[in-house]
Amino acid sequence: MSTYAISDLHGCLHEFDEMLERIAFSSYDEMYIVGDVCDRGSDSIALLQKIMKHDNMHLIFGNHDIWFHRHIQTLIDAKREGSEVPLSDDLRLWLDCNGGFATADAFMELDYPDCYDIKLYLENQVFYKELTLLGRKFLLVHAGLGSYCHKGVRLSAVPVSELIWPHIGLDDNPFDDVTMIVGHLPTFLYGPEYDGIIAHGKKKSILHIDCGCVFGHSLGCVRLDDMAEFYVPSRHRRL
Ligand SMILES: [Mn+2]
């Protein structure tokens, strides 16, 4: 019975499956996905449907999942009416510049019940998760706490945009007694020494677990019970 965290799957279904095999993930284990299941990779919808089918896989929102959800009704309406999807600036930005096209394209191929299942699922997920395991406290949140990273911060007072968008520093954890698990910024962007591996802040109180799978680096996963790290090589072309 173990608890795992992984992030930024970005449609990398093959690598995710390989990771589940590597950690021998079973129905007795729990998997927290710390945001960005969607976009850039080719299998976002299949990946989302797989996660939805497992009661022991839990999604915490990332900016890409929210982006998809923000436009999901527009996609459903266009599908129902057999019309072109009306392109707002935000929708165009998502589709053309941020890897949303593959997600939207696969979504439009689904039957209506499957479309609505995804919409309903996305409406019921969370922006962060607090856990206590073996006496150790964790906060799982996609991008961190942004400009709200200061002592005494109350999570409920942090705007959700701060939880999914800002790029934070390696040590940006305001808590003395909570280990933060974040994704969002691929670790190679923190420096070449972190290329393809989980990056730890100096105090080891924050783990950056997006190892850049969709950018051709690797998929990382951490077992929160003992902080063991697991890796699967990316099948994507390296940028
Ligand atoms: Mn992100």
Boltz pocket constraint, residues with backbone or C-beta under 6 A from the ligand:
constraints:
  - pocket:
      binder: B
      contacts: [[A, 35], [A, 36], [A, 62], [A, 63], [A, 64], [A, 142], [A, 164], [A, 183], [A, 184], [A, 185]]
      max_distance: 6.0
